[in-house]
Amino acid sequence: MAVKVVHPAQAGDEEFRARFKREVEVSRRVTGPCLVALLAADPGAAVPWLATPYAPGLTLGAHIAAHGPLSGARLYALAVGTAAALAAVHAAGGRDADPGG
């Protein structure tokens, strides 16, 4: 399981909390390839958090640092996966959600 915990400095920012709450609401509705499911969340907690299944692997930055820039089929696969995930989020009404948190 992976847990995203809001930094305490941001927990007091009402605008940030509202964006995080929208992120949780959209995450509860959205499903699809290239997305991880929301297992649990408490956006109203003193320190808001959400939990998803753990997806092992390198971050994109770590992968590029270790293996160089993506190209060819790997680049296209990333682009297709990203587009599929964004389409699912938009279909769930998440165009205003902040996936970066």
Secondary structure by P-SEA (a helix, b strand, c coil): cbbbbccccccccaaaaaaaaaaaaaaaccccccbbbbcccccccccccccccccccccaaaaaaaccccccaaaaaaaaaaaaaaaaaaaaccccccccc
